[in-house]
């Protein structure tokens, strides 16, 4: 096995020491790609969701993260009261609202 190690060391003209920047360049490139493809869009989506949750008002029609569709009847600091059907209301955290639906999505409520 010693003959493989000596061949590998003999094949490197710099003796195992190269430019530090060129050795880190692929790692930097991968980080930049991950930033633009994963991190940045995710933070942008989280920012938009936070703005939507802060702007919730009475009468808005929303879908929760659990898939419930309803109309907001009461808005508090941390909770909203959602009317799912006539006479059926649930209280949930503001952050549990998944998306805002266009007015008129719920016809029979």
Order of alpha helices (4+ residues) and beta strands (2+ residues): alpha-alpha-alpha-beta-beta-beta-beta-beta
